[in-house]
Amino acid sequence: MQLPFELATAIEEQLAFISAKKLSAVVTSLSEDYRSRRILNGGTNAYIGTYEEALAYVAFRMPATFAAAYFALSQARERLPDLKPKTLLDVGAGPGTTMWAATMVWPELNHITLIERDQKMMDIGKELVKYAKLPSIRQAEWIKADVMGEWDVPQHDVVIASYVLNELPQQSIGSFALRLWEKTGSLLVFIEPGTPAGFSLIKQVRQRLLVEGASIAAPCPHGKSCPVAEDDWCHFSQRLNRSRLHRQVKGGILSYEDEKFSFVCLSRVPGSDIKGIVVRHPQIKKGHISLRMCTPEGIVNIAVSRKEKERFKQARKLDWGSIVHW
């Protein structure tokens, strides 16, 4: 996938204020911090100290976080076809990445609230929205506040915390999840890096809010205890196209990159029933396709034989993260 045209254009216009050479150097520095976890995967924190660093963050992370958000929200839309949200709350919004993805999934959104602590990120986000076609993006309400600090907003239909949990103290995860659930009218979405640590956080808020009566809208096909083994983790991957500038600043030669992430969508109403979700790349072998799926009965491995003509045809269309209805 790729960024919507107006967002891609907005980013390139903002990056035009800094030379490609300088931008590449800053991105390299941030990438090193990112890998060493001075900047936690996907998040923004105090280590982004200058406006140039904030621009560099937008250059090397915004496309990937957009891709993850779009995937998660698209799955929620498929499982909740009757959900027609009008309001969106993004907590820890950064430059507003998730807002752009959400309005692609639900263009009917008409009021968006974003909470972000970093003024530089807010400033960039406000510049980016000037290029948007949708009034809901251009007129979004920005609130400067720490997500663990003092802020109060009414319930919103959809609430999102994308790459935020990994920046919070471990002892605050449960109370933070409850606070967001109280602000949720219909759907609450958490997205974290596709690492064992990121999945552990997703699993933690999933279990905590199931106790509060939440239903799983995606990706899980059930609301039972997570069947993933202790030495494994559930995550997904979204491939996104790199622009020329994106390749240049990241020093990459490939025309794409894969963003790996874990997520959970929790709903006030149950999502549609499914048979399972593919949790690894399907393996196409001689005479059959091997699928590893999470199902209401747990993690299973299924071999679809070429002899099962219709089912085999359907299986060939499946990918990592595909919802299975048969």
NUNUPA-499376 format. One line per field, with one value per residue (C-alpha): residue number from 1; residue in three letters; x, y, z. Coordinates in Angstrom, 1 decimal. Layout:
# residues N
pos = NUM  ...
code = Ala  ...
px = X  ...
py = Y  ...
pz = Z  ...
//
This chain:
# residues 326
pos = 1  2  3  4  5  6  7  8  9  10  11  12  13  14  15  16  17  18  19  20  21  22  23  24  25  26  27  28  29  30  31  32  33  34  35  36  37  38  39  40  41  42  43  44  45  46  47  48  49  50  51  52  53  54  55  56  57  58  59  60  61  62  63  64  65  66  67  68  69  70  71  72  73  74  75  76  77  78  79  80  81  82  83  84  85  86  87  88  89  90  91  92  93  94  95  96  97  98  99  100  101  102  103  104  105  106  107  108  109  110  111  112  113  114  115  116  117  118  119  120  121  122  123  124  125  126  127  128  129  130  131  132  133  134  135  136  137  138  139  140  141  142  143  144  145  146  147  148  149  150  151  152  153  154  155  156  157  158  159  160  161  162  163  164  165  166  167  168  169  170  171  172  173  174  175  176  177  178  179  180  181  182  183  184  185  186  187  188  189  190  191  192  193  194  195  196  197  198  199  200  201  202  203  204  205  206  207  208  209  210  211  212  213  214  215  216  217  218  219  220  221  222  223  224  225  226  227  228  229  230  231  232  233  234  235  236  237  238  239  240  241  242  243  244  245  246  247  248  249  250  251  252  253  254  255  256  257  258  259  260  261  262  263  264  265  266  267  268  269  270  271  272  273  274  275  276  277  278  279  280  281  282  283  284  285  286  287  288  289  290  291  292  293  294  295  296  297  298  299  300  301  302  303  304  305  306  307  308  309  310  311  312  313  314  315  316  317  318  319  320  321  322  323  324  325  326
code = Met  Gln  Leu  Pro  Phe  Glu  Leu  Ala  Thr  Ala  Ile  Glu  Glu  Gln  Leu  Ala  Phe  Ile  Ser  Ala  Lys  Lys  Leu  Ser  Ala  Val  Val  Thr  Ser  Leu  Ser  Glu  Asp  Tyr  Arg  Ser  Arg  Arg  Ile  Leu  Asn  Gly  Gly  Thr  Asn  Ala  Tyr  Ile  Gly  Thr  Tyr  Glu  Glu  Ala  Leu  Ala  Tyr  Val  Ala  Phe  Arg  Met  Pro  Ala  Thr  Phe  Ala  Ala  Ala  Tyr  Phe  Ala  Leu  Ser  Gln  Ala  Arg  Glu  Arg  Leu  Pro  Asp  Leu  Lys  Pro  Lys  Thr  Leu  Leu  Asp  Val  Gly  Ala  Gly  Pro  Gly  Thr  Thr  Met  Trp  Ala  Ala  Thr  Met  Val  Trp  Pro  Glu  Leu  Asn  His  Ile  Thr  Leu  Ile  Glu  Arg  Asp  Gln  Lys  Met  Met  Asp  Ile  Gly  Lys  Glu  Leu  Val  Lys  Tyr  Ala  Lys  Leu  Pro  Ser  Ile  Arg  Gln  Ala  Glu  Trp  Ile  Lys  Ala  Asp  Val  Met  Gly  Glu  Trp  Asp  Val  Pro  Gln  His  Asp  Val  Val  Ile  Ala  Ser  Tyr  Val  Leu  Asn  Glu  Leu  Pro  Gln  Gln  Ser  Ile  Gly  Ser  Phe  Ala  Leu  Arg  Leu  Trp  Glu  Lys  Thr  Gly  Ser  Leu  Leu  Val  Phe  Ile  Glu  Pro  Gly  Thr  Pro  Ala  Gly  Phe  Ser  Leu  Ile  Lys  Gln  Val  Arg  Gln  Arg  Leu  Leu  Val  Glu  Gly  Ala  Ser  Ile  Ala  Ala  Pro  Cys  Pro  His  Gly  Lys  Ser  Cys  Pro  Val  Ala  Glu  Asp  Asp  Trp  Cys  His  Phe  Ser  Gln  Arg  Leu  Asn  Arg  Ser  Arg  Leu  His  Arg  Gln  Val  Lys  Gly  Gly  Ile  Leu  Ser  Tyr  Glu  Asp  Glu  Lys  Phe  Ser  Phe  Val  Cys  Leu  Ser  Arg  Val  Pro  Gly  Ser  Asp  Ile  Lys  Gly  Ile  Val  Val  Arg  His  Pro  Gln  Ile  Lys  Lys  Gly  His  Ile  Ser  Leu  Arg  Met  Cys  Thr  Pro  Glu  Gly  Ile  Val  Asn  Ile  Ala  Val  Ser  Arg  Lys  Glu  Lys  Glu  Arg  Phe  Lys  Gln  Ala  Arg  Lys  Leu  Asp  Trp  Gly  Ser  Ile  Val  His  Trp
px = 0.0  1.0  0.1  -2.8  -1.7  -2.4  -0.6  2.4  2.5  2.2  5.1  7.3  6.5  7.4  10.7  11.6  12.7  15.7  18.3  18.2  21.7  20.9  17.6  19.4  21.9  19.2  17.2  20.3  20.8  17.1  17.2  20.1  18.2  15.2  17.0  18.7  15.3  16.2  13.2  10.8  9.4  7.0  6.7  7.7  9.5  11.8  14.7  13.2  14.5  14.5  12.1  14.5  14.4  10.6  10.6  13.0  10.7  7.8  10.0  11.1  8.2  5.0  4.4  5.0  2.7  0.0  0.2  -0.2  -3.2  -4.9  -4.6  -6.0  -8.9  -9.8  -10.0  -12.3  -14.5  -14.9  -15.8  -18.2  -19.9  -22.7  -20.3  -20.6  -18.4  -18.8  -16.1  -12.5  -10.1  -6.4  -4.5  -0.7  -1.3  2.1  1.8  -1.8  -0.8  -3.7  -6.3  -5.4  -5.7  -9.0  -10.6  -9.6  -11.5  -14.4  -14.7  -17.9  -16.0  -16.8  -15.1  -11.5  -9.7  -6.0  -4.1  -0.3  2.3  5.0  4.5  6.8  4.7  1.5  3.0  4.0  0.6  -1.2  0.9  0.1  -3.6  -3.7  -3.3  -6.3  -9.4  -11.7  -12.9  -12.8  -9.0  -8.4  -10.6  -9.3  -9.1  -5.5  -5.1  -1.6  -1.3  0.6  -1.5  -1.0  -1.7  -4.7  -7.1  -10.8  -12.9  -16.4  -16.8  -15.9  -17.1  -13.6  -10.6  -7.0  -3.7  -1.1  2.5  1.7  1.6  5.4  6.1  4.1  5.3  4.3  2.2  0.1  -0.9  -4.1  -5.4  -4.6  -6.5  -9.5  -9.4  -9.6  -12.3  -14.4  -13.9  -15.0  -18.5  -18.0  -14.4  -11.0  -7.9  -4.4  -1.4  2.1  5.4  5.3  7.8  7.4  7.4  4.8  2.6  2.9  1.4  -1.5  -2.2  -2.2  -4.8  -6.8  -7.2  -7.9  -10.7  -12.3  -12.9  -14.7  -17.1  -15.4  -15.8  -13.0  -13.6  -10.2  -7.9  -8.9  -11.7  -12.8  -12.8  -11.2  -7.7  -5.1  -3.8  -0.4  2.4  4.6  7.6  5.7  4.0  1.1  1.9  1.2  3.0  2.0  4.1  4.2  5.8  8.7  8.8  12.1  12.6  11.7  14.4  16.9  16.6  16.6  19.5  17.4  17.5  14.3  11.1  9.2  9.4  7.5  6.1  5.4  3.0  0.6  -2.9  -6.3  -9.6  -12.1  -15.7  -18.9  -20.7  -19.5  -17.9  -19.1  -18.2  -15.3  -13.7  -10.2  -7.4  -4.1  -1.2  1.7  2.5  0.7  3.1  2.3  3.6  3.3  -0.4  -1.5  -1.4  -0.4  -2.2  -1.4  -4.6  -5.9  -9.5  -12.1  -10.6  -7.0  -4.0  -4.3  -2.4  -4.6  -3.5  -5.9  -5.5  -5.6  -8.3  -10.5  -10.9  -13.1  -11.4  -8.0  -8.9  -10.0  -6.8  -4.6  -6.0  -5.2  -2.3  -0.8  -3.6  -6.4  -9.8  -11.2  -14.9  -14.9
py = 0.0  3.6  6.9  8.9  11.4  14.5  13.2  12.1  15.5  17.3  15.4  16.1  19.8  19.9  18.0  20.5  22.9  20.6  19.3  15.6  15.2  16.8  14.9  11.6  12.3  13.0  10.0  7.8  9.2  8.6  5.1  4.2  5.6  3.7  0.4  0.9  1.8  5.3  6.0  3.1  1.4  3.7  6.2  9.8  11.0  13.5  12.3  14.1  17.4  19.7  20.5  18.9  15.7  15.8  16.2  13.3  11.2  12.0  10.9  7.6  6.5  8.1  5.8  2.7  3.7  4.7  1.3  -0.5  1.7  1.3  -2.5  -2.7  -0.3  -2.1  -5.4  -3.7  -2.3  -5.8  -7.3  -4.4  -3.6  -1.7  0.7  4.2  6.3  10.1  10.9  9.9  10.4  9.7  9.6  10.2  11.3  12.4  14.2  12.8  9.7  7.5  10.3  10.0  6.2  6.3  8.7  6.4  3.6  5.7  8.9  9.7  10.8  14.4  15.3  14.4  15.1  14.5  14.5  15.0  16.3  17.4  20.8  20.1  17.1  19.1  21.9  19.5  17.8  21.1  21.9  18.5  18.8  21.9  19.6  17.4  17.3  16.3  19.0  16.6  16.5  20.2  21.1  18.5  19.6  19.4  19.2  19.6  17.2  14.2  11.1  10.3  13.9  16.1  16.0  15.4  14.9  13.3  9.8  9.3  6.6  5.4  5.8  4.9  4.6  3.8  3.0  4.5  1.7  1.1  4.6  4.2  2.8  -0.8  -0.2  2.4  0.2  -1.1  2.2  3.8  1.2  1.6  5.4  5.0  2.4  5.0  7.4  4.8  4.9  1.9  0.9  1.1  0.2  -0.4  -0.8  -1.7  -2.9  -6.5  -7.7  -10.0  -6.9  -5.1  -8.2  -8.6  -5.1  -5.9  -9.1  -7.3  -4.7  -7.3  -9.4  -6.4  -5.0  -8.4  -8.4  -5.1  -6.6  -5.6  -7.7  -8.5  -6.9  -7.8  -9.6  -12.5  -14.8  -15.2  -13.6  -16.5  -16.5  -15.9  -19.3  -18.0  -19.9  -18.1  -18.4  -17.0  -13.7  -12.7  -10.0  -9.0  -7.3  -4.6  -3.9  -0.3  1.4  3.7  7.0  8.2  10.5  7.8  5.5  8.3  9.3  5.7  4.7  1.9  0.4  -1.6  0.0  -1.2  -2.0  -4.3  -2.9  -5.5  -4.8  -6.2  -4.9  -5.4  -3.8  -3.9  -3.1  -2.3  -4.9  -8.2  -8.4  -10.8  -14.4  -15.7  -19.1  -17.8  -15.5  -16.4  -15.7  -16.6  -16.4  -19.2  -21.9  -23.0  -26.5  -29.3  -30.2  -28.1  -24.8  -24.9  -22.3  -21.5  -20.0  -18.7  -20.1  -20.2  -23.6  -22.3  -22.2  -24.8  -25.8  -26.6  -28.1  -27.3  -29.8  -29.0  -31.6  -29.3  -27.1  -24.3  -24.1  -24.3  -21.4  -19.4  -20.3  -19.0  -15.6  -15.6  -13.7  -13.2  -11.5  -12.5  -13.2  -16.7  -17.3  -21.0
pz = 0.0  -0.1  1.6  0.2  -2.4  -0.3  2.7  0.7  -1.0  2.4  3.8  0.8  1.0  4.7  4.1  1.3  4.1  5.0  2.6  1.7  3.0  6.4  6.6  5.9  8.6  11.2  10.2  10.6  14.1  15.0  13.5  15.8  18.8  17.6  17.5  20.8  22.3  23.3  21.0  21.6  18.5  16.7  19.6  20.1  23.2  24.7  22.5  19.6  20.7  17.6  14.8  12.3  14.3  14.3  10.5  10.3  12.4  10.0  7.1  8.4  10.6  9.5  6.4  8.4  11.3  8.8  7.2  10.5  11.5  8.2  8.4  12.0  11.3  8.1  10.0  12.5  9.7  8.2  11.5  12.5  9.2  11.0  12.7  11.1  13.4  13.5  16.1  16.6  19.5  18.9  22.2  21.7  18.2  17.2  13.8  13.3  11.4  12.6  11.8  8.1  8.1  10.0  7.5  4.7  6.4  7.6  5.5  7.3  10.4  11.1  14.3  15.3  18.5  18.9  22.2  21.9  24.3  21.9  20.4  17.5  16.4  16.7  14.6  11.9  12.1  11.7  8.6  7.1  7.5  5.3  2.3  3.3  1.2  4.1  6.4  9.3  9.0  8.3  11.3  13.7  17.4  18.8  22.6  24.0  27.0  28.2  27.9  31.5  32.6  32.9  29.9  29.7  26.6  26.0  24.7  21.0  18.7  18.0  20.3  19.2  21.1  18.5  19.6  23.0  25.6  25.1  26.5  29.7  33.1  33.3  36.5  34.6  31.6  33.2  34.5  31.1  29.2  31.6  31.1  27.3  27.6  29.5  26.6  24.0  22.5  20.2  19.3  21.1  19.2  20.5  18.1  19.2  17.6  16.3  18.9  21.9  24.1  22.0  21.9  25.6  26.0  23.6  25.4  28.7  27.7  25.9  29.0  31.2  29.1  28.5  32.2  31.8  29.3  26.1  23.0  20.5  17.1  15.6  15.0  17.4  16.3  19.9  23.3  25.2  26.7  24.1  22.8  21.6  23.4  25.9  23.6  20.6  19.8  17.5  15.0  11.5  8.6  6.1  3.0  2.0  -1.1  -0.5  -2.3  -3.9  -0.9  1.6  0.1  0.0  3.7  4.9  2.7  1.3  -2.1  -2.0  -3.3  -0.2  3.5  5.8  9.0  11.7  14.4  17.0  17.7  19.2  18.5  21.5  20.9  22.9  20.7  19.4  16.0  13.3  13.7  11.7  11.3  11.9  10.9  9.2  11.6  9.3  5.7  3.9  2.6  -1.0  -1.4  -3.9  -4.0  -1.1  0.8  4.5  6.7  10.3  11.8  15.1  15.5  18.3  19.0  19.3  17.0  14.3  11.1  8.1  4.8  1.9  -0.9  -4.5  -4.8  -2.8  -5.8  -4.5  -1.1  -2.7  -5.0  -1.9  0.0  -2.8  -2.1  1.6  3.1  6.5  8.4  6.1  7.8  7.0  6.7  5.8
//
